Amino acid sequence: MSAKDPRSDADAYADSVHPLVRVGAEWTWRLLVLFAGLLALGYLVQKLSTVMIPLAIALLASAMLSPIVDWMQRQGVPRSAGVIVAIIGSIGALAGIMTFVVEQFIDGLPQLSAQITNSIHEIEVWLTDGPLHRSPDQIKSASESVVNAIQSNQSNLTSGALATATAIGEVLTGSLLALFILIFFLYSGDQIWEFVTRIVPTHARRRVRLAGKQGFGSLVGFVRATVAVAAVDAIGIGAGLAILGVPLALPLASLVFIGAFIPIIGAFLTGFVAVLIALVTKGLITAAITFGIIVAVMQLEGHVLQPLLLGRAVRIHPLAVVLAITTGIVLAGIVGGLLAVPVVAMLNTAIRSLLADESDVLFLEDSDDVAGSLVAAEPDAPDSPEPDDS
């Protein structure tokens, strides 16, 4: 009597399951594994945010400064000297701009306070003499309620101030860590990337290294384009505020410049602060004109600047941009929102490079595109060939 073939039972069992159910089950467990991996990655990033955020900021800063360092190296300047000049120059420029903005804010604050006081007085007059016909006693009672609420929550405000002081300490620590990482990224980022990619199997190492260079090149393009877009937003909105006589026009323009680094929503949300200040200090008509200026600048950004400047650097659907910003804010707050889109842009280009055909890979290796020539192979040796470890 012949032994029963176990494969026949397995085939019979597989045939008893409907193909749609079998395919659906296979897709389900694979998607569950991917989702679990994404959750684990998000949890790890959140737990290591003290290290990951400075690392991402340093990578973003290196994308901004590395073309300058590479240019100085091509002119014969030692790479170490170029790194020092680029970092000190950027820190000096940033400190000078911040000092100027803070001075403008301090100079304009008394005018803003006086105008807000006048606006509050006008609101009180409107409440008493206007259609609501509120009595002065009711207004005074409402004011006293606000004061009592603030006094009763004084302990919470104090603890919030202490938390703010702690946050400032964490920001300073993270800034020093980001500066330390930035120095090494600018000086020998290629060697760091080559060392990290040694864990990749030999047959895939060439593709992974090329994908990293392409991703970094996309990040450089994103930073350049975003700075240009943010500058146009800040100049347009700031000029409009200055013409309308809105207080703190320059600090508000600087706020718009920072917010514009969050695509789609950043400049609009920060510009809305200017609308509120215009409403409080200048009235409804000025606020409406300010809002119109912001909408016009946003239209210019969305239909002209972003397609023209960001179209080549970032090929990401707007829905993916919004989801990336939301995820970044959930994981790391405002800093996460700032870093989400450039990180997604870099990963998008790197993944496209990994999935490209071999002919496209050879074309990218032989081309002189900025993405493949950003990082020098050896510090202080501009045109050294990259060592082949494959």
PLY file of the C-alpha trace (Angstrom):
ply
format ascii 1.0
element vertex 390
property float x
property float y
property float z
element edge 389
property int vertex1
property int vertex2
end_header
0.00 0.00 0.00
1.56 3.28 -1.06
2.10 6.08 1.42
-0.23 9.06 1.13
1.36 12.11 -0.47
1.10 15.06 1.99
1.28 17.52 -0.89
-2.06 16.29 -2.22
-3.74 17.24 1.07
-2.12 20.71 0.97
-3.22 21.21 -2.63
-6.73 20.07 -1.82
-6.89 22.46 1.15
-5.59 25.34 -0.97
-8.16 24.57 -3.67
-10.94 24.64 -1.08
-10.21 28.33 -0.33
-11.60 30.83 -2.79
-8.81 32.62 -4.70
-10.10 36.04 -3.67
-9.99 35.04 -0.01
-6.50 33.59 -0.37
-5.16 36.68 -2.17
-6.89 38.98 0.32
-5.36 37.12 3.25
-1.88 37.29 1.74
-2.21 41.03 1.13
-3.63 41.54 4.63
-0.78 39.96 6.57
1.82 41.70 4.43
0.14 45.07 4.97
-0.09 44.35 8.70
3.63 43.63 8.81
4.39 46.86 6.96
2.09 48.83 9.26
3.73 47.28 12.33
7.13 48.22 10.94
6.01 51.82 10.38
4.62 51.99 13.91
7.86 50.64 15.33
9.87 53.15 13.29
7.64 56.04 14.42
7.92 54.93 18.05
11.70 54.70 17.75
11.95 58.15 16.15
9.74 59.64 18.86
11.77 58.07 21.66
15.04 59.21 20.08
13.73 62.65 19.10
16.47 64.31 21.17
19.00 62.82 18.75
16.94 62.46 15.58
15.79 66.10 15.40
19.33 67.58 15.63
20.47 64.96 13.11
17.73 65.98 10.67
18.44 69.68 11.20
22.14 69.09 10.59
21.32 67.20 7.39
19.11 70.07 6.23
21.80 72.63 7.07
24.44 70.58 5.27
22.22 70.56 2.18
22.19 74.36 2.35
25.91 74.85 3.02
27.57 71.97 1.16
27.36 73.65 -2.28
29.20 76.64 -0.80
31.86 74.41 0.76
32.25 72.44 -2.49
32.60 75.67 -4.47
35.33 76.96 -2.17
37.10 73.61 -2.42
37.02 73.80 -6.22
38.63 77.23 -5.93
41.55 75.68 -4.04
40.42 76.40 -0.46
41.07 73.47 1.90
37.81 71.75 2.80
38.40 72.21 6.52
38.78 75.96 6.04
35.72 76.05 3.80
33.64 74.31 6.47
34.74 76.80 9.12
34.05 79.80 6.88
30.61 78.50 5.84
29.50 77.71 9.40
30.82 80.92 10.97
29.45 83.01 8.12
25.99 81.44 8.33
25.86 81.77 12.11
26.98 85.41 11.88
24.37 86.19 9.20
21.64 84.49 11.21
22.64 86.30 14.41
22.71 89.65 12.62
19.27 89.14 11.09
17.79 87.99 14.39
19.30 90.98 16.22
17.87 93.39 13.66
14.43 91.75 13.83
14.39 91.80 17.64
15.39 95.48 17.68
12.58 96.27 15.25
10.16 94.34 17.45
11.25 96.24 20.58
11.00 99.58 18.78
7.52 98.82 17.43
6.10 97.28 20.60
5.12 100.61 22.29
3.20 101.69 19.19
1.49 98.29 19.05
0.55 98.49 22.74
-0.90 101.98 22.33
-2.95 100.95 19.31
-4.23 97.83 21.06
-5.26 100.00 24.04
-7.13 102.35 21.73
-8.80 99.40 20.02
-9.93 97.98 23.37
-11.34 101.38 24.32
-13.21 101.55 21.00
-14.62 98.07 21.63
-15.81 99.14 25.08
-17.48 102.23 23.58
-19.13 100.08 20.90
-20.40 97.63 23.51
-21.97 100.40 25.56
-23.21 102.75 22.81
-23.70 100.21 20.03
-26.58 97.86 19.30
-25.75 95.56 22.24
-26.25 98.36 24.83
-24.09 96.72 27.48
-23.73 98.65 30.71
-20.30 99.77 31.97
-20.82 97.58 35.04
-21.17 94.48 32.87
-18.00 95.31 30.98
-16.14 95.95 34.23
-17.43 92.65 35.63
-16.21 90.79 32.54
-12.77 92.41 32.85
-12.56 91.47 36.53
-13.50 87.89 35.65
-10.59 87.69 33.22
-8.19 89.09 35.84
-9.48 86.66 38.49
-9.09 83.74 36.07
-5.48 84.71 35.43
-4.74 85.08 39.15
-6.39 81.76 40.02
-4.25 79.99 37.40
-1.04 81.72 38.44
0.51 78.44 39.56
-0.20 76.92 36.16
1.37 79.92 34.47
4.42 79.60 36.71
4.81 75.92 35.93
4.41 76.77 32.26
7.23 79.29 32.56
9.44 76.66 34.17
8.57 74.24 31.38
9.50 76.95 28.87
12.86 77.40 30.60
13.42 73.64 30.39
12.50 73.69 26.71
15.01 76.50 26.09
17.72 74.36 27.69
16.77 71.43 25.47
16.85 73.69 22.40
20.35 74.89 23.28
21.54 71.33 23.81
20.00 70.20 20.54
21.54 73.18 18.72
25.02 72.30 19.95
24.52 68.67 18.93
23.25 69.73 15.49
26.28 72.02 15.05
28.65 69.19 15.99
26.98 66.81 13.52
26.94 69.50 10.81
30.71 69.94 11.00
31.28 66.26 10.24
28.58 66.16 7.55
30.21 69.05 5.70
33.77 67.84 6.15
33.42 64.13 5.39
29.77 63.35 4.73
30.67 61.09 1.82
32.96 58.96 3.97
30.23 58.66 6.61
27.76 57.54 3.94
30.23 55.03 2.49
30.88 53.60 5.95
27.16 53.28 6.73
26.46 51.57 3.40
29.04 48.86 4.10
26.26 46.96 5.89
24.45 46.68 2.54
25.14 43.52 0.51
27.89 44.01 -2.05
25.69 43.52 -5.10
23.31 46.31 -3.98
25.88 48.71 -2.52
26.40 50.69 -5.72
22.67 51.35 -6.11
22.24 52.33 -2.45
25.14 54.79 -2.57
23.80 56.34 -5.76
20.32 56.56 -4.22
21.79 58.40 -1.24
23.52 60.92 -3.50
20.38 61.43 -5.55
18.31 61.89 -2.39
20.77 64.42 -1.02
20.73 66.27 -4.33
16.93 66.45 -4.13
17.27 67.84 -0.62
19.66 70.53 -1.86
17.21 71.49 -4.60
14.37 71.60 -2.08
16.30 73.87 0.29
17.30 76.28 -2.48
13.78 76.48 -3.88
12.17 76.81 -0.45
14.48 79.66 0.53
13.58 81.48 -2.69
9.84 80.90 -2.19
10.02 81.95 1.47
11.91 85.12 0.54
9.28 86.08 -2.05
6.47 85.41 0.46
8.16 87.47 3.16
8.99 90.38 0.84
5.50 90.48 -0.69
3.60 90.28 2.60
6.08 92.48 4.47
5.91 95.20 1.81
2.13 95.13 1.94
2.14 95.44 5.73
4.60 98.34 5.57
2.50 100.18 2.97
-0.63 99.71 5.09
1.21 100.96 8.17
0.65 97.78 10.21
2.95 97.73 13.27
5.83 95.21 13.43
5.84 94.74 9.66
9.44 93.47 9.59
9.09 90.94 12.45
5.85 89.70 10.88
7.62 89.31 7.52
10.35 87.33 9.27
7.68 85.11 10.81
6.20 84.54 7.34
9.68 83.63 6.02
10.08 80.97 8.72
6.55 79.66 8.22
7.04 79.36 4.46
9.42 76.45 5.09
6.26 74.43 5.77
4.78 74.14 2.25
1.15 74.91 1.44
0.02 75.97 4.92
3.00 77.55 6.69
3.05 81.01 5.13
-0.73 81.28 5.25
-0.95 80.46 8.96
1.87 82.84 9.91
0.40 85.50 7.63
-2.90 85.17 9.47
-1.11 86.53 12.56
-0.51 89.70 10.55
-4.23 89.82 9.72
-5.10 89.67 13.43
-2.63 92.45 14.29
-3.98 94.55 11.43
-7.52 93.97 12.69
-6.67 94.99 16.25
-4.54 98.00 15.35
-5.94 99.32 12.06
-9.49 98.08 11.80
-11.55 95.77 9.64
-10.78 97.35 6.26
-7.00 97.17 6.73
-7.32 93.59 7.95
-9.36 92.69 4.86
-6.74 94.28 2.57
-3.98 92.40 4.45
-5.87 89.15 3.98
-6.20 89.92 0.26
-2.44 90.52 0.00
-1.74 87.18 1.70
-4.14 85.35 -0.64
-2.52 87.00 -3.67
0.98 86.01 -2.52
-0.22 82.46 -1.83
-1.66 82.27 -5.36
1.67 83.43 -6.77
3.46 80.83 -4.69
1.11 77.96 -5.54
0.72 78.58 -9.27
4.07 80.08 -10.27
6.89 79.73 -7.74
6.34 76.20 -6.45
5.80 74.58 -9.89
8.75 76.52 -11.32
11.23 76.13 -8.46
10.04 73.09 -6.51
8.75 71.08 -9.45
12.16 69.59 -10.25
13.36 69.26 -6.68
10.23 67.74 -5.12
7.87 65.49 -7.06
5.36 64.84 -4.31
1.57 64.96 -4.47
0.02 67.75 -2.35
-1.91 65.15 -0.33
1.37 63.45 0.57
2.77 66.84 1.60
-0.16 67.53 3.94
-0.01 64.02 5.44
3.75 64.32 5.93
3.38 67.68 7.70
0.63 66.31 9.95
2.68 63.25 10.83
5.75 65.37 11.54
3.78 67.67 13.86
2.33 64.70 15.73
5.75 63.09 16.18
7.92 66.14 16.88
5.77 69.27 17.05
6.60 72.34 14.98
10.12 71.10 14.24
8.65 67.89 12.88
6.37 69.90 10.60
9.37 71.85 9.30
11.42 68.72 8.63
8.70 66.41 7.32
8.54 67.54 3.70
12.32 67.73 3.02
12.77 64.27 4.54
9.93 62.87 2.41
11.37 64.59 -0.68
14.78 63.03 -0.06
13.30 59.57 0.57
11.08 59.87 -2.52
14.06 60.54 -4.79
16.18 57.85 -3.13
13.46 55.22 -3.52
12.92 56.19 -7.16
16.64 55.73 -7.74
16.62 52.31 -6.07
13.71 51.16 -8.23
15.14 52.58 -11.47
16.21 50.38 -14.36
19.88 49.55 -14.78
20.13 51.80 -17.85
18.83 54.73 -15.81
21.31 53.95 -13.04
24.19 54.00 -15.52
22.93 57.31 -16.92
22.78 58.84 -13.45
26.30 57.64 -12.67
27.69 59.16 -15.87
25.72 62.42 -15.71
26.95 65.66 -14.21
23.68 66.27 -12.37
23.95 68.16 -9.10
22.58 65.20 -7.18
25.56 63.08 -8.09
28.28 65.66 -7.55
27.42 67.35 -4.30
29.72 65.51 -1.97
33.44 65.33 -2.56
34.98 61.89 -2.25
37.85 62.96 -0.05
38.19 66.01 2.21
40.67 68.53 0.82
40.90 66.60 -2.46
38.22 67.91 -4.84
38.13 65.54 -7.75
39.21 62.25 -6.19
37.39 59.21 -7.52
35.07 57.35 -5.20
36.53 54.02 -3.99
34.70 50.99 -5.31
33.96 48.47 -2.58
31.73 46.33 -4.70
0 1
1 2
2 3
3 4
4 5
5 6
6 7
7 8
8 9
9 10
10 11
11 12
12 13
13 14
14 15
15 16
16 17
17 18
18 19
19 20
20 21
21 22
22 23
23 24
24 25
25 26
26 27
27 28
28 29
29 30
30 31
31 32
32 33
33 34
34 35
35 36
36 37
37 38
38 39
39 40
40 41
41 42
42 43
43 44
44 45
45 46
46 47
47 48
48 49
49 50
50 51
51 52
52 53
53 54
54 55
55 56
56 57
57 58
58 59
59 60
60 61
61 62
62 63
63 64
64 65
65 66
66 67
67 68
68 69
69 70
70 71
71 72
72 73
73 74
74 75
75 76
76 77
77 78
78 79
79 80
80 81
81 82
82 83
83 84
84 85
85 86
86 87
87 88
88 89
89 90
90 91
91 92
92 93
93 94
94 95
95 96
96 97
97 98
98 99
99 100
100 101
101 102
102 103
103 104
104 105
105 106
106 107
107 108
108 109
109 110
110 111
111 112
112 113
113 114
114 115
115 116
116 117
117 118
118 119
119 120
120 121
121 122
122 123
123 124
124 125
125 126
126 127
127 128
128 129
129 130
130 131
131 132
132 133
133 134
134 135
135 136
136 137
137 138
138 139
139 140
140 141
141 142
142 143
143 144
144 145
145 146
146 147
147 148
148 149
149 150
150 151
151 152
152 153
153 154
154 155
155 156
156 157
157 158
158 159
159 160
160 161
161 162
162 163
163 164
164 165
165 166
166 167
167 168
168 169
169 170
170 171
171 172
172 173
173 174
174 175
175 176
176 177
177 178
178 179
179 180
180 181
181 182
182 183
183 184
184 185
185 186
186 187
187 188
188 189
189 190
190 191
191 192
192 193
193 194
194 195
195 196
196 197
197 198
198 199
199 200
200 201
201 202
202 203
203 204
204 205
205 206
206 207
207 208
208 209
209 210
210 211
211 212
212 213
213 214
214 215
215 216
216 217
217 218
218 219
219 220
220 221
221 222
222 223
223 224
224 225
225 226
226 227
227 228
228 229
229 230
230 231
231 232
232 233
233 234
234 235
235 236
236 237
237 238
238 239
239 240
240 241
241 242
242 243
243 244
244 245
245 246
246 247
247 248
248 249
249 250
250 251
251 252
252 253
253 254
254 255
255 256
256 257
257 258
258 259
259 260
260 261
261 262
262 263
263 264
264 265
265 266
266 267
267 268
268 269
269 270
270 271
271 272
272 273
273 274
274 275
275 276
276 277
277 278
278 279
279 280
280 281
281 282
282 283
283 284
284 285
285 286
286 287
287 288
288 289
289 290
290 291
291 292
292 293
293 294
294 295
295 296
296 297
297 298
298 299
299 300
300 301
301 302
302 303
303 304
304 305
305 306
306 307
307 308
308 309
309 310
310 311
311 312
312 313
313 314
314 315
315 316
316 317
317 318
318 319
319 320
320 321
321 322
322 323
323 324
324 325
325 326
326 327
327 328
328 329
329 330
330 331
331 332
332 333
333 334
334 335
335 336
336 337
337 338
338 339
339 340
340 341
341 342
342 343
343 344
344 345
345 346
346 347
347 348
348 349
349 350
350 351
351 352
352 353
353 354
354 355
355 356
356 357
357 358
358 359
359 360
360 361
361 362
362 363
363 364
364 365
365 366
366 367
367 368
368 369
369 370
370 371
371 372
372 373
373 374
374 375
375 376
376 377
377 378
378 379
379 380
380 381
381 382
382 383
383 384
384 385
385 386
386 387
387 388
388 389
